[in-house]
Amino acid sequence: MIEIKDLHKSYKMGSNSLHVLKGINFSVEEGELVAIMGSSGSGKSTLLNILGMLDELDEGSYDLDGVPIKNLNETKAANYRNKFLGFIFQSFNLINYKSAMENVALPLYYQKVSRKERQEKALKYLEQVGLKEWAGHLPSELSGGQKQRVAIARALAAEPKVLLADEPTGALDSKTSYEVMDLIQKINDEGNTILIVTHEPDIADMCKRIVHLKDGIILEDKKVNQVRASQYV
Amino acid sequence: MRQLFDRDTWREIFQSIKKNKLRTFLTMLGVFIGIYIYIVLSGASKGLDNGFEKEFETIARNSMFVFSSSTSKPYAGFKTGRKIQLKLQDVKFLRQQVPEIMAIAPRNVKGIFGTEPGVVKRGIKSGNYSVFGDYPEFTKIAPKKIYDGGRFINTADIEKERKVCVIGERTQKELFNEDEEPIGGFIEIEDVSFQVVGVHKFAGGGPFDNDSDIFIPFTTFKKLYNTGDNVAWFTIAAYDDADVIKVEKNIKAVLRRIHKVDPTDEKAIGAFNLGEVFKKIFGFSNGLTFLSLIVGVATILAGVIGIGNILLISVKERTKELGVRRALGATPTEIRNQIIIEALVLTLLAGLIGIIFGAATLKLIDILTANVELPYTNPTVPIPYVLMSLFLMVGLGILIGLIPAQRAVSIKPIDALREE
């Protein structure tokens, strides 16, 4: 599903440049649940941004579902993001003046899906995250956990190839975190490919594979026995 | 284009406009005030324009009065201070030598210019009235509204020196009882019996008009007051396309030649040029229209710039939202169009409200001034002006929307998302 070869990325900081990713080789199969771990500055967010086509790579290659991702202009990147990727952010990033359902329907709007179909799908995914009866509520009327579940529903709505989650439980208490992880595991059980950036070991343990980054290289890449979050809920 | 006709686009836009009502209101206020001022000002100046037009509809636009006085320079053996008398024969020369003249009416009068008014009697009623000696041609220059059943002096009256007269409304009221039919009735002017052939309606206009006057044929006047071929003044109308100032100069020159006056003597032959006055008045109202155009356009411009400014702030505020939208698959074009359409909707909405309020204000002014003596009638803004201002707003709205729109897409989604 994801194929990365010899990926380099550096940022210019004034006169000197900062080499953040120093040759990453990394691939993800369909249906995997991967945790990308590392301390801050290890390059894990940069890697996720490149995977999310929000940032460009300097060297190396990146194939997503067999499509080489390079030299994208903004419009093409937007179309690929819309087609291939679903984003889950640490701070949820819901649009505050849109109801839960409208937020979930937004990626479908950019896919030019008809209004009726959008609403049906949005409701379906809200139901999947257990928030069907909250469809008409604004984000400000929802708890943190509920907001993240709406965000997950939004990421799912576009039916992407890969879900990218950047510290999805970073802003939540541990109980809510486990609820969200339980939801993510269930989604993974249905065959969705998910990448999670986290620095919390207990969250990483709930994935099927852990990739440790340090100073821009992969330190460790191991498959783990998944801890089911449902036992904590 | 697809975006423009998509109901969802409009929902998106109205949602984001509705989100911050105060900001939207303040944004629109500038354009609203601009278009409002423009509509009211140009409507008012149009009203003034119409008012002047109505005020002077009873007299030809490019007409003038030409009269004589005493010379102020010696010439051809004559001493200075010689009294010049205009004569009936002058008409022929003027017509020959000044082809721009459309109509020329020699006039005589008793009752103004320091002459004694005519003594008019009817039975036991009597009074003093201005008596004019006129040619039918006079009505070509200053049309008189004659009440039904009556007429003005005609050529036959002149030829046969008929003792007929046209009286003013007030003359009629003072000399006739209310139930009496004035047409066909007789009045005595200087003890000579005249038959009334018409009653003219009073209409404000020329400087010597009023409603207590009596018009009699020029030839009859001549016999009645023994004025010979003397003419008090000429009322002259030039053709519409003639330059009245030049015509006036030519007429004066011809008269100076006939009466042997120094060509540089400005005092001997005088003229009051209505055409010139009209030019000034209409120049004034044109200037007013132009001024209101400038003021209006400037305020609209200021308002539109205000919209651009506030949208710029709005884009900055929504950086994160726009980043999220782009992460979810919005293309830069879609984001840009959304901002531009927002600017456009705000401008147009504010503009339309301004036009409606402006029109209502004009209507109100019209109602309030209906009974006031003001040269002010039917204040309207010509439709092309309204359309022009609308187009201006659309154009400026799009143009000004481009700035925040470009700003919105120039931020990379990753930077937009990072912003807290």
Chai-1 contact restraints between the chains, C-beta under 6 A:
chainA,res_idxA,chainB,res_idxB,connection_type,confidence,min_distance_angstrom,max_distance_angstrom,comment,restraint_id
A,N49,B,I414,contact,1.0,0.0,6.0,A-B,restraint_1
A,L54,B,P413,contact,1.0,0.0,6.0,A-B,restraint_2
A,L54,B,I414,contact,1.0,0.0,6.0,A-B,restraint_3
A,D55,B,I414,contact,1.0,0.0,6.0,A-B,restraint_4
A,E74,B,P332,contact,1.0,0.0,6.0,A-B,restraint_5
A,T75,B,T331,contact,1.0,0.0,6.0,A-B,restraint_6
A,A78,B,G329,contact,1.0,0.0,6.0,A-B,restraint_7
A,A78,B,T331,contact,1.0,0.0,6.0,A-B,restraint_8
A,R81,B,G329,contact,1.0,0.0,6.0,A-B,restraint_9
A,N82,B,G329,contact,1.0,0.0,6.0,A-B,restraint_10
A,F87,B,A327,contact,1.0,0.0,6.0,A-B,restraint_11
A,N93,B,V324,contact,1.0,0.0,6.0,A-B,restraint_12
A,I95,B,E321,contact,1.0,0.0,6.0,A-B,restraint_13
A,Y97,B,K19,contact,1.0,0.0,6.0,A-B,restraint_14
A,L106,B,L328,contact,1.0,0.0,6.0,A-B,restraint_15
A,P107,B,L328,contact,1.0,0.0,6.0,A-B,restraint_16
A,P107,B,G329,contact,1.0,0.0,6.0,A-B,restraint_17
A,Y110,B,G329,contact,1.0,0.0,6.0,A-B,restraint_18
A,Y110,B,A330,contact,1.0,0.0,6.0,A-B,restraint_19
